[in-house]
């Protein structure tokens, strides 16, 4: 009996190791979905495999499933995977999952020895500070990371986003160009360069950068979202719809995907579908001005003027430059006999 159990344990361990090896081969072939299945099968046999947990967490992170990544990477950390390897990725996953306070509280004081691990973690802590509104702490953290590794793409990318947030378009463009020079095949850097072009009002430059991002990674969420919005602004709906189908297949549950689905439904005058989708969006982010704007214009078209007024007024209070929301709100006031409010809502436009 003892001999049989020993042989069974050895067989189980061998099978598990073989599945991990197969998963590594799948990842080398860029077949992440197959790798996930193989790693999960391995963990059913040996749930305490730190290596399988780590590779699965890292794979989830690269696929964009940040919550699952955080769970697996934390388990790998608990199973004593090297801190230099697991901590930077765990911090990234938590930050991407919206747990910026946890990142700054738990990881800001951790000391790592290798430069690569150190600058990776410093960048994540800095971006988590920025997410909490601590812009100066975030900026100093990024500067410190770039002192250790001047061409570190993630820090340059974060610095470009910070400069873009502050309206420093030229500075943002300079930082993202440095990031692209360091990692020319990074689709997210090209996508951000496209966003900067859009912010500058340079649609042609934006489109070149966004198409470059999609050439590298056709399912890139950020590049698809920005380019589809640009095409819709240019009234190129057929082209936008084709791109959207790729995005929807890759990430059907992402808020950006649902937003574009709702917007396209609105443009098709399918107000029922658009209304259902905007309610899903508002469960994600009930105070989002852009989501409220879309919800308001849909409710206006459905004749729900009281609800439309509430959503549109709230959107404009947070973001006064939303012209579609302002136009729809003025029309709502006129439809409901509130002429004085319509004139008041028109004043900011008349005074420009």
C-alpha positions as CSV (number, residue, x, y, z in Angstrom):
1,X,0.0,0.0,0.0
2,X,2.8,2.4,0.9
3,X,4.6,1.6,-2.3
4,X,1.4,2.2,-4.3
5,X,0.8,5.5,-2.7
6,X,4.4,6.5,-3.3
7,X,4.1,5.6,-7.0
8,X,0.8,7.5,-7.3
9,X,2.3,10.6,-5.7
10,X,5.3,10.4,-8.0
11,X,3.0,9.9,-11.0
12,X,0.9,12.9,-9.9
13,X,3.9,15.1,-9.5
14,X,5.3,14.0,-12.9
15,X,1.9,14.8,-14.6
16,X,1.8,18.1,-12.9
17,X,5.3,19.0,-14.0
18,X,4.6,17.9,-17.5
19,X,1.5,20.2,-17.6
20,X,3.6,23.1,-16.4
21,X,6.1,22.4,-19.1
22,X,3.4,22.2,-21.7
23,X,2.0,25.5,-20.5
24,X,5.4,27.1,-21.0
25,X,5.5,25.8,-24.5
26,X,2.0,27.2,-25.2
27,X,3.0,30.6,-23.8
28,X,6.1,30.5,-26.1
29,X,3.7,30.1,-29.0
30,X,1.6,33.0,-27.6
31,X,-1.3,30.6,-26.9
32,X,-2.3,32.0,-23.5
33,X,-5.7,30.4,-23.3
34,X,-4.3,26.9,-23.7
35,X,-1.6,27.7,-21.2
36,X,-4.3,28.7,-18.6
37,X,-6.1,25.4,-19.1
38,X,-2.9,23.4,-18.7
39,X,-1.9,25.4,-15.6
40,X,-5.3,24.9,-14.0
41,X,-5.1,21.2,-14.6
42,X,-1.7,21.1,-13.0
43,X,-2.9,22.9,-10.0
44,X,-5.8,20.4,-9.6
45,X,-3.2,17.8,-9.0
46,X,-0.7,19.8,-7.0
47,X,-2.4,22.9,-5.6
48,X,0.7,24.0,-3.7
49,X,2.9,24.4,-6.8
50,X,4.4,27.8,-6.4
51,X,5.7,27.8,-9.9
52,X,2.3,27.0,-11.5
53,X,0.6,29.6,-9.4
54,X,3.1,32.2,-10.4
55,X,3.0,31.5,-14.1
56,X,-0.8,31.4,-14.0
57,X,-0.9,34.8,-12.2
58,X,1.6,36.3,-14.7
59,X,-0.4,34.9,-17.6
60,X,-3.7,36.4,-16.2
61,X,-1.9,39.7,-15.8
62,X,-0.8,39.7,-19.4
63,X,-4.3,38.8,-20.6
64,X,-5.8,41.7,-18.6
65,X,-7.6,39.6,-16.0
66,X,-6.1,41.6,-13.2
67,X,-8.3,40.3,-10.4
68,X,-7.5,36.6,-11.1
69,X,-3.9,37.6,-11.5
70,X,-3.8,39.2,-8.1
71,X,-5.3,36.1,-6.5
72,X,-2.8,33.7,-8.1
73,X,0.2,35.9,-7.5
74,X,-0.7,36.4,-3.8
75,X,-0.9,32.6,-3.5
76,X,2.5,32.3,-5.2
77,X,3.9,34.8,-2.8
78,X,2.4,32.9,0.2
79,X,4.2,29.7,-1.2
80,X,7.5,31.6,-1.0
81,X,8.2,32.4,-4.6
82,X,11.2,34.8,-4.8
83,X,10.0,38.3,-3.7
84,X,12.1,39.9,-6.4
85,X,10.0,38.1,-9.0
86,X,6.5,38.1,-7.6
87,X,6.1,41.3,-5.6
88,X,6.4,43.7,-8.6
89,X,3.8,41.7,-10.6
90,X,1.5,41.4,-7.6
91,X,1.6,45.2,-7.0
92,X,0.9,45.8,-10.7
93,X,-2.1,43.5,-10.6
94,X,-3.6,45.1,-7.5
95,X,-3.0,48.6,-8.9
96,X,-4.8,47.6,-12.2
97,X,-7.6,46.1,-10.2
98,X,-8.2,49.5,-8.6
99,X,-6.6,48.7,-5.2
100,X,-4.2,51.7,-5.3
101,X,-4.5,52.3,-1.5
102,X,-3.5,48.7,-0.8
103,X,-0.5,49.1,-3.1
104,X,0.8,52.2,-1.4
105,X,0.1,50.9,2.1
106,X,1.6,47.4,1.6
107,X,4.4,47.9,-1.0
108,X,5.8,51.4,-0.6
109,X,8.2,50.3,2.1
110,X,9.4,47.0,0.5
111,X,13.1,47.0,-0.4
112,X,14.1,44.9,-3.4
113,X,17.7,44.4,-4.5
114,X,17.7,44.1,-8.3
115,X,17.4,47.4,-10.2
116,X,14.7,46.0,-12.6
117,X,12.5,44.8,-9.7
118,X,13.0,48.0,-7.8
119,X,12.1,50.4,-10.6
120,X,9.1,48.2,-11.5
121,X,7.7,48.4,-8.0
122,X,8.6,52.1,-7.6
123,X,6.7,52.9,-10.8
124,X,3.6,51.0,-9.6
125,X,3.7,52.7,-6.2
126,X,4.1,56.1,-8.0
127,X,1.1,55.4,-10.3
128,X,-1.0,54.3,-7.3
129,X,-0.2,57.6,-5.6
130,X,-1.3,59.4,-8.8
131,X,-4.5,57.4,-8.9
132,X,-5.3,58.6,-5.3
133,X,-4.7,62.2,-6.3
134,X,-1.2,62.4,-4.7
135,X,0.3,63.9,-7.9
136,X,3.5,65.3,-6.4
137,X,4.3,62.0,-4.6
138,X,3.6,60.2,-7.8
139,X,5.8,62.5,-9.8
140,X,8.7,62.2,-7.4
141,X,8.4,58.4,-7.4
142,X,8.6,58.3,-11.2
143,X,11.6,60.7,-11.2
144,X,13.3,58.4,-8.7
145,X,12.6,55.3,-10.9
146,X,14.0,57.1,-14.0
147,X,17.1,58.1,-12.1
148,X,17.8,54.4,-11.5
149,X,16.9,53.4,-15.1
150,X,16.6,56.5,-17.4
151,X,14.8,54.7,-20.3
152,X,12.4,52.6,-18.2
153,X,9.4,52.4,-20.5
154,X,6.7,51.9,-17.8
155,X,7.9,55.0,-15.8
156,X,8.1,57.1,-19.0
157,X,4.6,55.9,-20.0
158,X,3.2,56.9,-16.5
159,X,5.0,60.2,-16.7
160,X,3.5,60.9,-20.1
161,X,0.0,60.1,-18.7
162,X,0.6,62.5,-15.8
163,X,1.8,65.3,-18.1
164,X,-1.2,64.7,-20.3
165,X,-3.5,64.9,-17.3
166,X,-1.9,68.3,-16.5
167,X,-2.4,69.6,-20.0
168,X,1.3,69.5,-20.9
169,X,0.8,67.9,-24.3
170,X,4.4,68.6,-25.6
171,X,5.9,67.2,-22.4
172,X,3.6,64.1,-22.6
173,X,4.6,63.6,-26.3
174,X,8.3,63.8,-25.4
175,X,8.0,61.2,-22.6
176,X,6.0,58.8,-24.7
177,X,8.4,59.1,-27.6
178,X,11.2,58.1,-25.2
179,X,9.1,55.2,-24.1
180,X,8.5,54.1,-27.7
181,X,12.2,54.4,-28.5
182,X,13.0,52.1,-25.5
183,X,10.2,49.6,-26.4
184,X,9.1,50.2,-30.0
185,X,6.8,47.1,-30.0
186,X,4.7,48.3,-27.0
187,X,1.1,48.7,-28.2
188,X,0.1,50.6,-25.1
189,X,2.7,53.3,-25.7
190,X,1.5,53.8,-29.3
191,X,-2.1,53.9,-28.1
192,X,-1.1,56.7,-25.6
193,X,0.7,58.6,-28.3
194,X,-2.6,58.4,-30.2
195,X,-4.5,59.8,-27.2
196,X,-2.0,62.7,-27.0
197,X,-2.6,63.4,-30.7
198,X,-6.3,63.5,-30.1
199,X,-5.9,65.8,-27.1
200,X,-3.8,68.1,-29.3
201,X,-6.5,68.1,-32.0
202,X,-4.1,66.3,-34.5
203,X,-6.5,63.6,-35.8
204,X,-4.1,62.5,-38.6
205,X,-1.1,61.9,-36.2
206,X,-3.5,60.2,-33.7
207,X,-4.8,57.8,-36.3
208,X,-1.2,56.8,-37.4
209,X,-0.2,56.1,-33.8
210,X,-3.4,54.2,-33.0
211,X,-3.2,52.1,-36.2
212,X,0.4,51.3,-35.3
213,X,-0.8,50.0,-31.9
214,X,-3.4,47.8,-33.6
215,X,-0.8,46.5,-36.0
216,X,1.2,45.2,-33.1
217,X,-1.8,44.1,-31.0
218,X,-5.2,44.0,-32.9
219,X,-7.2,43.5,-29.8
220,X,-5.6,46.4,-27.8
221,X,-8.5,47.9,-25.8
222,X,-7.1,51.4,-25.5
223,X,-6.2,51.8,-29.2
224,X,-9.5,50.3,-30.4
225,X,-11.5,52.5,-28.1
226,X,-9.7,55.7,-29.2
227,X,-9.7,54.9,-32.9
228,X,-13.4,53.8,-33.0
229,X,-14.4,57.0,-31.3
230,X,-12.3,59.0,-33.8
231,X,-13.9,57.2,-36.7
232,X,-17.4,57.8,-35.3
233,X,-16.6,61.5,-35.0
234,X,-15.6,61.5,-38.7
235,X,-18.9,59.7,-39.6
236,X,-17.0,56.6,-40.7
237,X,-19.5,54.2,-39.0
238,X,-19.0,51.1,-41.1
239,X,-15.2,51.1,-40.5
240,X,-15.8,51.8,-36.8
241,X,-18.2,48.9,-36.6
242,X,-15.7,46.5,-38.1
243,X,-13.1,47.5,-35.6
244,X,-15.6,47.2,-32.8
245,X,-16.4,43.6,-33.6
246,X,-12.7,42.7,-33.0
247,X,-12.7,44.6,-29.7
248,X,-16.0,43.0,-28.6
249,X,-14.7,39.5,-29.3
250,X,-11.5,40.2,-27.3
251,X,-13.0,42.0,-24.3
252,X,-16.8,41.8,-24.2
253,X,-17.2,42.8,-20.5
254,X,-14.8,45.8,-20.5
255,X,-16.6,49.1,-19.7
256,X,-15.0,50.7,-22.9
257,X,-16.5,47.9,-25.0
258,X,-20.0,48.2,-23.4
259,X,-19.8,52.0,-23.9
260,X,-19.1,51.7,-27.6
261,X,-21.8,49.0,-27.9
262,X,-24.3,51.5,-26.4
263,X,-23.0,54.4,-28.5
264,X,-23.4,52.3,-31.7
265,X,-26.8,51.2,-30.7
266,X,-27.8,54.9,-30.1
267,X,-26.5,55.8,-33.6
268,X,-28.6,53.0,-35.1
269,X,-31.6,54.4,-33.2
270,X,-31.9,51.2,-31.2
271,X,-32.7,53.1,-28.0
272,X,-33.9,50.1,-26.1
273,X,-30.5,48.3,-26.4
274,X,-28.6,51.5,-25.8
275,X,-30.7,52.2,-22.7
276,X,-30.0,48.7,-21.2
277,X,-26.3,49.0,-21.9
278,X,-26.0,52.5,-20.3
279,X,-27.6,51.1,-17.2
280,X,-24.8,48.5,-17.1
281,X,-22.2,51.2,-17.5
282,X,-23.7,53.3,-14.7
283,X,-23.4,50.3,-12.3
284,X,-19.7,50.3,-13.1
285,X,-19.3,54.1,-12.6
286,X,-22.5,55.9,-11.5
287,X,-20.8,59.4,-11.5
288,X,-19.0,59.1,-14.9
289,X,-19.9,62.3,-16.9
290,X,-19.5,60.5,-20.2
291,X,-21.7,57.5,-19.2
292,X,-24.3,60.0,-17.8
293,X,-24.3,62.0,-21.0
294,X,-25.0,58.9,-23.1
295,X,-27.7,57.7,-20.7
296,X,-29.3,61.2,-20.8
297,X,-29.4,61.4,-24.5
298,X,-30.9,57.9,-24.8
299,X,-33.6,58.7,-22.2
300,X,-34.4,62.0,-24.1
301,X,-34.9,60.0,-27.3
302,X,-37.2,57.6,-25.4
303,X,-39.2,60.5,-24.1
304,X,-38.2,60.0,-20.4
305,X,-37.6,63.7,-20.0
306,X,-37.4,63.8,-16.2
307,X,-34.7,61.1,-16.1
308,X,-32.9,62.6,-19.0
309,X,-32.8,66.0,-17.3
310,X,-31.3,64.5,-14.1
311,X,-28.6,62.6,-16.0
312,X,-27.6,65.4,-18.3
313,X,-27.5,68.0,-15.6
314,X,-25.3,65.8,-13.5
315,X,-23.0,65.2,-16.4
316,X,-22.6,68.9,-17.2
317,X,-22.0,69.7,-13.5
318,X,-19.0,67.4,-13.6
319,X,-17.8,68.2,-17.1
320,X,-19.3,71.4,-18.6
321,X,-17.7,71.0,-22.0
322,X,-19.9,68.0,-23.0
323,X,-21.7,69.6,-25.9
324,X,-24.0,66.7,-26.7
325,X,-25.2,66.7,-23.1
326,X,-25.7,70.5,-23.2
327,X,-27.6,70.4,-26.5
328,X,-29.8,67.5,-25.2
329,X,-30.5,69.2,-21.9
330,X,-31.5,72.5,-23.6
331,X,-33.9,70.4,-25.8
332,X,-35.2,68.6,-22.8
333,X,-36.0,72.0,-21.0
334,X,-37.8,73.2,-24.1
335,X,-39.8,70.0,-24.4
336,X,-40.9,70.3,-20.8
337,X,-41.7,74.0,-21.0
338,X,-38.7,75.2,-18.9
339,X,-37.7,78.1,-21.2
340,X,-35.8,80.0,-18.6
341,X,-33.7,77.0,-17.7
342,X,-33.0,76.4,-21.4
343,X,-31.7,80.0,-21.8
344,X,-29.6,79.5,-18.6
345,X,-28.1,76.3,-20.0
346,X,-27.3,78.1,-23.3
347,X,-25.4,80.9,-21.6
348,X,-22.0,79.2,-21.3
349,X,-22.0,78.6,-25.1
350,X,-23.2,82.1,-25.9
351,X,-20.4,83.7,-23.8
352,X,-17.6,81.9,-25.6
